[in-house]
Amino acid sequence: MGERRRSHRQPWRGLVKSPIWRRLCTLVLALMLGSSVIGGVMAQPLVLNSAPVVLDGRPLFDVAATNQINADERADTISGELEDLIENDEGLNVSTETRNKAPVILVDERYLMTVTQNDADLNDVNSPDELATTWALQLDQELETAQAERSNAVLQRRLFYSLGLIVLTLLAHRLIGYLWRRSLRPLLENWVTSRDDGEQSPPAGFNLLLSLILSLIRFGLWLGVITYITTLFPLTRRWSYFFQRQVLEGLLAPNLRLGQTEISIFSLFVLIGILLGLVVVSGIFANFLRSRVLRLTGIDRGLQAAIAVLAKYSMIFVSTVVLLQIWGVDLSSLALIASALGVGIGIGLQNIVKDFGSGFILVFERPIQVGDFVAFGEFQGTVEHIGARSTEIKTLDQVSIIVPNSRFLEQEVINWSHRNPVSRIRVPVGVSYSSDPKDVKQVLIEASYQHPQVLSKPPPLVFFKGFGDSSLDFELLVWIADPPKQLVIKSDLYFSIEAALRQHHIEIPFPQRDLHIRSGQLPLEFPEQLRPGDRL
């Protein structure tokens, strides 16, 4: 699967490495972040003294408050009168006249509203009479359009148009998924990861972010299409406008408090989204720092991983503090919440906190590092990743084992690569009693020198361990510089030793036991209580 995935990305490597595409992706990410910040600022509540007059879910114009009634109540009253008027199948005549030195708007000689000086000031018009004339013309056109939309011919035509639009949206939904899997996702993965050494992987949360982006694109497509379809019919447009107004008021109203600052639900969502984006960006920055910058310094992989982890979490911490300060959240007022969380963490999450603390100790003290070959319990493997809570070890069978960090500090761990990767392995050998020990020693030394991964300095050693039950016991000690291959090297040495012993006619014994049978005296002597012929 990995080979197929790599070959699939090959056509895009030239495009991904192009500086134009990288600048374009950077620009898109910057625009997304900037729009989120602007959205958070725009989400702050505004004090308005006007309200829109709505006809079939379509806002017509804004009216101002008067001395007797506020803007919302005035706009709702006018909107209700218009809804009653359009139910009439006959044509409607909109006119204006002056009453009590103020212009009023009439519909079929029925009073609708009075245009005040506040309305003129709100709409930047010189006089209420001029504004009344403009509104009358607009109302005449809108009422005629509203009555036309209620005809059966228009409704049927728009219904068929909506069904065709839904079919096209389904096709676009599938097309977006196909293009995302075939083009956009590999492009983004190659842009944020480095596959030169085959060891880099996307940062934590990156796959979730990609899935979220795809879901948001599809959700935005359907939301736009459904919103457009609802605007085609008067009844659905009215429901859509009411729903949007209620949702926007609920999202934009400052009904949440963080410290001494009141924010809206929308602002909170934007803040959470930016914080999640900071986590992903920090992971991308850490991968870039490790693969593009620290690799050029020539330092070992363990120190590279430690610096990258420190840079990642430092960036997250500093960015979070700065962002909360910009958002207006007083961090000092959150001390009570932090203390309560501290008590909860101390009681219920103490093991997780212990793993996090152990992770920082492993990063700073570095008893084990990325790339070290360790023996932990019954497992042996190479340290692939040291995270904040756990460490990934890949065994010789290419199986990944996730170990909590605290276990490395509580139990004994054999680190074959610590400070100096050169280590010594032992190869026990047994030969028959008829063999010459000096010849055996020479054969073992020659077999060890023939292996290319056995170091000549320090030289191999042969110890005569003792006399076994069936063999003379020797032990060959050799030095190697690649601990992860010790099992392979030991197996190769056994093959070479067996062939060398066979060539020199040195026997490798197998366990033997001598059985001695002691003879007795005949005839047999019986005790007096037992005589021949008696039954036992």
Buried (B, 14 or more C-beta within 10 A) or exposed (E): EEEEEEEEBEEBEEEBEEEEBEEEBEEEEEEBBEEBBEBBEEBBBEEEEBBBBBBBBBBBBBBBBBEEEEBBEBBBBBBEBBBEBBEEEEEBEBBBEEEEEEBBBBBEEEEBBBBBBBBBEBBEBEEBBBBBBBBBEBBBEBBBBBBEBBEEEEEEEBEEEBEEBEEEBEEBBEEBEEEBEEEBBBBBBBBBBBBEEEBBBBBBBBEEBBEEBBEEBBEEBBEEBBEEBBBBBBEBBBEBBEEEBEEEEEBBBBEEEBBEBBBBBBBBBBBEBBBBBBBBBBBBBBBBBBBEEBBEEEEBBBBBBBBBBBBBBEBBEEBBEEBBEEBBBEEEEBEEEEEEEEEEEEEEEEEBBBBBBBBBBBBEEBEBBBBBBBBBEEBBBBBBBBBBBBBBBBEBEEEEBEBBBBBBBEEEBEBBBBEEBBBEBEBEBBBBEEBEEEBBBBBBBBBBBEBEBBBEEEEBBBEEEEEEEBBBBBBBBBBBEBBBBBEEBBEBBBEBBEEBBEEBEBEBBEEEEEEEEEEEEEEEEEEEEEEEEEEE
